[in-house]
Amino acid sequence: MPESDIDPNPPLFDDAEETVQAIHRGDVDAVVVMRSLEGPQVILLHGAEEPYRVLVEQMSDGALTAGPNGVVLYVNDRLCELTGCSRARLVGRDLASLFDGEPPKLVPGVTVEATLLRDHDDAMPVAVWSRPLSIGDAVATLVRLTDLSLHRRAEQIAAAERFARSVLEQATDAVVVLSPDGHITHASWRAEQLAERPPVGCTFSEAFPLEAQSTEEISTLMRFSTESLDTILATKPFHGVEVRLRSERNANSTFLLSAGPLVDDHGANVGSIVTLTDMTERKRAEEQQTTMVAELNHRVKNILAIVQSVAAQTVRSSGSLENFADAFTGRLKAMATAHDILTHTRWLGVGLSELLAAVLAPYRSPDGTRISILGPVVLLPAQAVMPLSMVIHELTTNAAKYGALSTRRGNIEITWQASGSGTNRSVELVWQERGGPKVEVDPTTGFGTRLINHVIGHDLDGNTKAYFDPAGVCWTIRFRIAGPADGRAAISGSPIA
Amino acid sequence: MTEGDGYNLRLYVAGQTPKSIAAIANLTKICEQHLPGRYTIEIIDLMKDPALAVRHQIVAIPTLIRQLPEPLKRIIGDLSNVEKVLIGLDIRPT
């Protein structure tokens, strides 16, 4: 020991005597003895306290003793750590000054929460427990302070985990979290539904065996082996590849596969979040829209061609401008009626009975006796509606001009039968007029008849037969009702001979 | 506080022994009452570093040393006798 550390004034004899007397009076409870090898050593006169002192010094909680006036008398090392203050700065302070804001109200044996001030204006949540303590004749308070920061952090982590779990549960997409080695650690409810096996613990490719949708995507997926795909998904951003799942349950579904990195508080990559977004409906809507645009183009062209053809032929067969106007307007109206029906049914087709009722509506009597419509339910495909509407219009116009509808007592009976199935499904419709003027066979064939024959033969792949019975004309019309392979409307705009 | 009229006190204790605890409490109280704003207290725990006992040749604990003003004075015990402390340290009430 440096000599300068030793007091130059050794204790006087009366000091030594005072020391002896103090020990004798019991004013001291520890003495310092000098040992040649170990140096000075403190000997407690009440040795039983030593284990407790060591216990308090080593405990993981902060501990202090406060006097009856609230002055801090003792602090252990842990409390110095918690506050960031030295023992010398803590002893002698008012207990209340250790806390931020309102000091905790100490109730013996009760734990309360408070905020412990730390050095540099920092603070820390603590649990404070206390109990009264008798030290000799003095009454003191023993206070234990437990650091709640870790507890709070654990609570925050648990809350974050619950939040993340809730997000996963609510997600409509299949979402999985991959560890850096490609194994699934979390899976959303939707992901569990899609997976081939319980996903947590599996690699991504085990739980979700993939198939690419297009050639381009096949090459994208084929660049990776199953193992490297799992690694890529777990470690690299991965976006926008359309895939199918290789499973019977999801055979008709299309998914968008994406992956993004999962980082911790320090920005380190700790895995990834992989999503499988169900695009089936979107794809279907896109395909439907593409089809509809193509159909619309096709139909507009067809309709214009038909209008052009009908106009030209009507001009040719009309004796006067007035006749032309009537005939052309009627035919356009038949087309418009068919178009209205198709629009109403979103071009999904219409029942034959409904089409007949719509076109013949102006001529039907309230009691239904003038025109009867009777036949089984037959759903006409969209492409058959327009041509059949025009045919019915021509038959009706002829009946109104020359046949059953030209007299008050005339009537028309329309019946039909359907036969065959699939692409061979066809209908035989019989148009029977009665009660009109006596029918005479007309050696010339008018435009209306030519239009009927052309449309049925060319557009509906059928044939017609007209029987001119003097009691009333009878048309037998056979036509197919199966749609063409490409699903497009079959109305042709070819000229009518 | 100026160096001339300040009391520089050093209290040697041994952890949390009853006398040590009592000495800290008593000294704090006495100083607040009789030397407000005129004192500094340094508490030395010899349980942590017994070697510090050498400087002032501490034998019994607790021991209070008045370092300033000179001359050096010492009082042994838990400082429960206020009168003895005031006389022993030659403290003049303000």
Contacts between the chains, C-beta under 8 A, distances in Angstrom:
chain1	res1	chain2	res2	distance
A	1	B	51	6.8
A	1	B	54	5.7
A	5	B	54	6.7
A	5	B	55	5.0
A	6	B	54	6.1
A	6	B	55	6.0
A	6	B	57	7.7
A	7	B	55	5.7
A	7	B	56	5.3
A	7	B	57	6.3
A	7	B	72	7.0
A	9	B	71	7.6
A	9	B	72	5.9
A	10	B	57	6.3
A	11	B	57	5.5
A	11	B	59	7.9
A	11	B	74	7.4
A	15	B	74	6.3
A	18	B	74	8.0
A	18	B	76	6.1
A	19	B	59	5.1
A	19	B	60	5.0
A	19	B	76	5.8
A	22	B	60	5.5
A	22	B	76	4.0
A	22	B	77	5.4
A	23	B	60	5.7
A	25	B	77	7.6
A	27	B	19	7.0
A	27	B	60	7.7
A	27	B	76	6.1
A	27	B	77	3.3
A	27	B	78	6.4
A	28	B	19	6.0
A	28	B	60	4.0
A	28	B	61	5.7
A	28	B	62	6.7
A	28	B	63	7.9
A	28	B	76	6.1
A	28	B	77	6.6
A	29	B	14	7.3
A	29	B	17	4.4
A	29	B	18	6.1
A	29	B	19	4.3
A	29	B	20	7.3
A	29	B	61	7.1
A	30	B	14	3.7
A	30	B	17	5.6
A	30	B	19	7.6
A	30	B	20	7.4
A	30	B	46	7.6
A	30	B	60	7.5
A	30	B	61	3.9
A	30	B	62	7.9
A	31	B	59	6.0
A	31	B	60	5.4
A	31	B	61	6.7
A	32	B	46	6.4
A	32	B	50	6.5
A	32	B	53	4.3
A	32	B	58	5.3
A	32	B	59	5.6
A	32	B	60	7.7
A	32	B	61	6.8
A	39	B	50	6.8
A	39	B	51	5.7
A	39	B	54	7.9
A	40	B	46	7.8
A	40	B	50	4.3
A	40	B	51	5.9
A	40	B	53	4.7
A	40	B	54	6.0
A	41	B	50	5.5
A	42	B	14	5.2
A	42	B	46	5.0
A	42	B	47	5.6
A	42	B	50	5.1
A	42	B	53	7.6
A	42	B	61	6.8
A	44	B	14	6.4
A	44	B	17	6.3
A	46	B	17	6.9
A	46	B	18	7.9
A	49	B	15	8.0
A	49	B	16	7.5
A	49	B	17	6.6
A	53	B	15	4.8
A	53	B	16	6.0
A	53	B	47	7.0
A	56	B	16	7.2
A	57	B	15	8.0
A	65	B	16	6.4
A	65	B	21	6.1
A	67	B	21	7.8
A	67	B	24	7.6
A	67	B	25	3.9
A	67	B	28	7.4
A	67	B	29	7.9
A	68	B	25	7.7
A	69	B	25	7.6
A	69	B	29	6.8
A	71	B	24	7.9
A	71	B	25	6.4
A	71	B	28	5.1
A	71	B	29	7.7
A	73	B	21	5.0
A	73	B	24	4.5
A	73	B	25	5.6
A	74	B	15	7.6
A	74	B	16	5.0
A	74	B	20	8.0
A	74	B	21	6.2
A	74	B	24	7.3
A	87	B	43	7.5
A	87	B	45	7.1
A	88	B	42	6.6
A	88	B	43	6.5
A	91	B	24	6.5
A	91	B	43	5.2
A	92	B	24	7.3
A	92	B	28	5.5
A	92	B	41	6.1
A	92	B	43	7.4
A	135	B	16	7.4
A	135	B	18	4.3
A	135	B	21	4.6
A	135	B	22	6.6
A	136	B	18	3.3
A	136	B	19	6.7
A	136	B	21	7.6
A	136	B	22	5.7
A	136	B	78	7.4
A	137	B	18	8.0
A	137	B	22	7.1
A	137	B	80	7.6
A	138	B	18	7.1
A	138	B	21	6.3
A	138	B	22	4.7
A	138	B	25	6.1
A	140	B	21	6.3
A	140	B	25	7.6
